[in-house]
Amino acid sequence: MQTEANSFLGTERVGKLMRKFAVPCVISLLVGALYNIVDQIYIGWGVGYLGNGATNVVFPLTVLGLGIGVMIGDGCCSFVSIALGKKDGQSAGTAVGNAIVLSAAAGLALAALYAVFQAPILRLFGATEANYGYAKEYFTWITVGMPIYLFGQTMNPVIRSDGSPRWAMVSMLAGAILNVILDPVAIFLLHWGVAGAAIATVAGQLVTAVLAVIYLFRMKAIRLTKASFRLDGKLIGRFLSLGICSFLAQISLVIAMAATNNMLVRYGAGTQYGSDIPLTVLGIVMKVFQIIISVVIGMSAGCIPIVGYNYGAGNLTRCRSVLWRLIGCETALGVFSLALVELFPRQLIGIFGAEDALYNQFAVLTFRVYLCMIVLACVNKATFIFMQSLGRPVESAGLSLFREVILAVPLVMLLPRAFGLMGILYSMPVADIVTFAASVFILARTDRQLRRTAEMPAVMAEA
């Protein structure tokens, strides 16, 4: 049977499984994050910081597409992993077919929305008079590629759930390599500016999407039929609820970035830095943070098939083993990242172009203050995703919503009233500290529940 193809998830050593699934997943997500990073590096050197400011305005709009894609893809991945653990291959196939249809429809709808409301959307997300022209150029091409991008992001976790993390990694890597090659050609040789960077990005996304389509014809554990593509509302609701945490994490980032961009423009105007320096710098700092958090998410999301399969099969001791190994790895990554941003902020900002002393001064300050609680941020994100892998959307989505909406947005709106521009920089560490307390409570309770449930068969056998 095809569902037996994933049976090794219940027998292979946990550490080996985590390496097998997490490493390709980390590389896949890291490569995805590098799309925007590479654009910013080339734009910074080829266009200047106003071009980078424009890409920072558009970035949250790309994240919105990512959010929809990962909601469908991660939710489908969690559902499929649990279904395969229960030997329910039919439900797994239907979930994948429905995810394909949903991602195509969502990508087209979002592109249409962006095309019709381009100008007001850019203004809403903080475009200034100085960078609006660049933002419009870049956004136009990103809009064209949105259906392709959303489909590729949806299929990546689906491919992992079928037991092929390497293919998922290679599909992302191929697109990123093409983007890296085309970016300097478009910007420096063809002189297409920010539009050239966007075109290179879309070309890379197209490669990723094509490789995903190829894989759908050679799936191992999942069998797709015509019936798989008939929308099943009840099943869609089940797997979307598992992906809602991923969506909330991304959509709340969009909301927070919209609020943050506008506050930076407002409060930056009254300082020596002006509006454009804070807007550009914090956008770059967030891109660096995105690289780190991509590794965090990659390690956690790579564990979804392992945890989901074993949870579905009742192997709860293995689920606990994955949990604490994961938290240990995420904490170590957070400590390394903290050292990096605190000790080398000047070198990090220098990657994105050479600017004046005032720009560099604000960049160093932003790295050291805004990311000072990055260790806690890593643990928080891992907690959100682990709850998702157990099929617990309430805890997963609740924690994510608490951090990204209930805390982040009000803090970025309220703290500047007391601390001015610095209040915006304080908002992230404060939100991470409060969320960490909630994460510790959820982790302790979940571990206790898993341990007690795992011990029940032994107690019953002794009785």
N, C-alpha and C positions, 0 to 999 in steps of 0.2 A: 504493500500500500504506500501511496505517496506520503501520508502523514508520518510514516515510520522514518522518513529521511531526517527528521529532526530529533529522533529518540536519543541521540548522543547528548543532548542538552540535559538529560536527566541522569547521566552516568559519568560523563567526562569530569576530570578534576576541575573544581570551580575556578582556581587561579588560571589554569590553561584556557578555560572557556572565556574568562574575562579578557585575557590578552587577545584571543582570537577575534572576539566581537568588538571590543572597545577600541583597539588600535586602529582598525580600518574606519570605524565610525568617527574617531577623533580626527583622523586625516581628512575624511569626507567633509566634516563640518568646518575644520580649519581651512580647508581649501575654499569652501563657500564663503567664509569670512574674508578670505584674502582677495576676493573679487573687488570689493569696495576699497580695501587697503591699497591694492596695486593701483587702482584708479587714482586714489588720492596722492600716492607717491609721485606718479608721473605728472598728474595735473599740478601738484605743488611745484615741481621743477619746470614744467612746460608752460603753465598758465599763471600761477601765483596763488596767493592765499585766498583771493576772492573766488577763484575757481573751486578751491577746496571748500570754501564756505557754501558755495552753491550745491556741491555734492552732499554736504551735511544737511542741507535743507531737504534734499530728495531722499536721503537715506531712510528716514522713518517710513516713507511711502513704499520703499522696497521691503522694509521689515513687515509692513502690513501684508504684502503678498506672501512673504515667508511664513507669517503667522497662520494664514489660511492653509497654506501648503502643509505645514507641520501638524496643524490640528487634524487634518484628514489623514496624513501619512503616519504620524506617531500614534494616533488613535487606532488606525487600522493595524499598525504593527503590534500594539499591545493586545488588541482583540484576536488577531491571527495567532499570536504566540500562545495565548491562553487556549484558544480553540484547538490548536494542534496538540497541546498538552492533554486535552480531553479526547483526542482522536476524532475531532469533528472537522474533517476536511472540507465538507460541503459549505459550512458556514464561513470557513476561512476563504474559500474561493469566491463566494458571493461578496464578502467584505472587500476583497481586492478589486473585483469588477466594479462595485459601487464607488470605491475610492477613485478609480480612473475617471468615471463619468463625472463625479463631483468636482474633481480638480480641473477638468477641461472647462466645465461650465463656469466655475468660480473665476478662473483665469481670464476668460473672455469678458465676464461681467465687470471685473475690477479694471481691466484695460479700458473698457467703454466709459466707466465712471471717471477715470483719470483724464481721458481725452476730452470729455465734455466740460469738466470743471477744473481744467488745468490752472488757470490764473488764480482763482480764489483759494485753491488747495495750496499752491505755493506761498501765497500771502499768509495763510493760516499757519503754515509750518515755519515761518520766520524769515522768508526771503526779504532782503533789504533792497533799497534802490540800487546799491552798488553791485549786488550779485544776482539780481533778478534775471538778467539776460542769459547768464551762464546757467542758472537753474532751469530756465525754460528749455534751453538746448538739450541739456542732459536728461531732463524729465521726459521729453518727447520720445527719445529712443528707448528709455527704460519702460515707458508705457507700451511701446510696440512689442517689446520682448516679455511683457508680464505673463501672458498665458504659457509661454515656454518655460519661464522661470518657475512658476507655481507648479506646473506639472512635474518638472524635474525634482523639486523639493519634496513633493508628495511621494514620488516613487522611491526615493532613496531609502527611507525607513522600511517601506514595503519589501524592497529587495533584501534588506537585512533580515526581516522576519521570515523570509524563505530560506534562510541559512546561507546567504551569499554576501557577507560583509565586504569581501574583497572586490566584488563587481561594483557594489555601491561606491566604494572608495575610488576605484579606477574611473568610473563615469564622472565623478566630481573632479578628479585630478586631471583628466583629459581636457575638460572644459576650462579649468583654471590655467593650464599650460598654454592653451591657445590664446586666452585673454592676456597673459603675460607677454606673449610674442607680438600680438596685434596692437597692444597699447602704445608702445614707443613708435611703431610704424605709423599709426593713425595720428598721434600727437606731434611727433618730431619730424617725420618724413612727409606726411600728407598735410600736416598743419590743420587738422580738423578740430583741434582743441578739445573741449569737454564733450562735444558730440562724438568725436573719435573714440574717447574712452568708453562712452556708453555703447557704441556700436561694437567695440571689442568685447565688452561684457556680454552683450546679447548673443554674439557669435559663440562664445564659450558656453553659455547656457543652452544653446541649441545642440551642441555636441553632447552635453550631459543628458538632455531629453531624448535624443536619438538612441543613445546607448541604453537608456531605461526601456524604451520601446522594444529594442532588440531582446532584452532580457525577458520581457513578458512572454515571449514565444518559447522560452526554454526554462521555465520555472521548475524547481525540483520537488518541493513539498506541497505545492498548491497547484490545483488544476482549474484552469479557466475554461468556461463554456459560454455559449450565448446567453444562457440563463443567468450567468454571473453578473451581466451588465444590466439586468432589470432592477431598477431601484426598489429597494426594500426599506421603507420608512422606519420600521421597528429596528432593523439591524443597523441602519445608518445612525439612529439615535444612540444605540449601544456603543458603537465605536467612536462616534464623535464626542460622547461624554468622556471617554478615556483620553481623548486628545485635547480636551478643553483647556487643560493646564498649559499645554504648549502654546495654544492660541492666546490665552490670557497673558502669558509671559511676553509674547511678542506684541499684542495689541496694546497692552499697558505700557510697553516701552514706547510705542508710537505716541500714545497720549502723553506720557511723561516727557518725551522729547519735544513734542509740540509746545507743551507748557514751558519746558526749560528753554527752548530757543527763543520764545517770546519774552521770557523774563531776562534772558541774557541781553537781548536787544534793548529792553527797557532800562535795566539797571546798569548795563555796561555803558550806555550813552552818557551817564553822569560821572563816569570815572575817566582816568587818564588813558584807559585802554580803548574807549569808544565801543561801538556795537559790534563791529565786524571781527575784531580780535577775539573776544570771548566766544562768539558764535563759532568761529573756525576752530579755535583751540579745544573747546570742550567736545566738539564733534570728533576731532582727532583722538582725544583721550578716550572717548567712547568706542572708537574703532579699535584701539589697543585693548581696551577692556573686552571688546567683542572677541578678539583672538583668544584671550584667556578663558572667557566663558564658553567659547566653542569647544575648547579642550574639556572643560567641566561637563558640558552637556554631552559631548562625545563619549566620555567615559561612562556617564550615567545611562545615556540612551543605548549604548552598546550592550548594557546589561538587561535591557527590556526583554529581548527574546529569552534570555536565560531565566530571569525571574518569572516571567509570564508562563513559560512552559512548566517550570517546577511548581509554581503556585497552582496551576491548573491540574497538575499530576499529584498534588498533595505532598510534595517534598519540601516542607517548610524549613527544615534545618538548613538545606542548601540556600534558601532565600535569605536566611539570617546571615549565613556566611558571606554571601554577595554584599549584603547591606554594609557590614562593618569593614570589609575590605575596601569597598567603594568610598566610605566616609574617610578612611585613613588616607587613601590616595588623593582625594579631593583636598583634604587639609594640607597635605604635603605640597600639592600644586599651589594652594593659596599662599603658603609661606614663601615659596620660591617667587611667586608673582609680586608679593609685597616687597621683597628685597629688590626686585628689578625696578619697580616704579618709584621706590623711595631713593634708591642709590643712583639711578641712571636716567632721570627724567629729561635732562638736556640732550642726551644722546638719542633718546626715543623720539623727541619732537624734531630733532635734526634730520631724521629719515625722511620727513615730509616736506623738505625744502628749507632754504636759508632765508630767514627773516630778520627784522631788527631786534634790538635788545629788549624793547618793551614787550614785544610778542613773546620772546623767549622767557622773559620774567614771569609772565602770566602762565605760560605753559608749565614751567617747573612747579609753580604754586598749585596749579590745578591737578597735576599728577599726584602730588604728595598729599593733598587734602581730600580730593574727591575719591581716591582709591585706597584710603588708609585702612578701610575695613574689608579689603578684598578677600581675606581668609574666610570671614563669615559669609560673604556673598557666595563663595564656592560651595560651602556646606549647605547653605540655603537652597541653592539651585539643585544640588544632588538630591536633597530631601523631596523637593517637588516631583522630580522625575521618578524616584523610587516608588513613591505612592502611586503614581500613574501605572507603573509596571505591575503593581499588585491588583490593578483594576479597582482602585479607590479614588474615583474622580472628586469626591467631596473634599477629602483631605488635600489632594493634589491641587485642585483648582482653588480651594479656599486659601491655602498658604500663598499661592501665586497672586491671587487677587489682593490679599492682605498686604503683601510686599509692594506690588507694582502699582496698585491703584489707591487703596485706602491710605497707605503711608506716603508713597513717593510723590504723587501729584500734590496733595495738600502741603507737604513739607516744602516742595520747591516753590509753591505759591506764597507760603506764610513766612518762612525763615528770612527771605530777603527784606521783609518789612522791618525786621530787627537788626539784621546784619548786612544789609545791602547785597552787593555782588557776592560776597563771601557766603552769604546764606544759601545761595544756590549750590556752592561747593560742599557745604555741610549737609545738604539734604540726603545724599546717597549714603554716607556712613551712618547717619542716624537711623535711616530706614533699615539698614542691614543689621544693626545692633538689636533693634526691637524684633525684627523677623527671626533672628537667630534664637531668641528665647522661645518663640513659638515652635521653631523647628526642633529644638532639643526636646520639648514636651512631646511632639508628635513621634519623633524617632524612638524615645524611650517607651512610649505606649505601644507602638507598633512592634518593637522588639519583644516586649512582654507578651503581646497577643500571639505572635508567631511561636515563641518558645512554649507557651502553655498549650497551644493547639498541637504542636509537634509532639509534646509529651503525652497527650491524651491516649493515643493507641497503646503506648507502653504501660500506662497506668491501668487501662482496661484489660490488657493482657495479663497483668499480675493479679488482678481481681478474679 
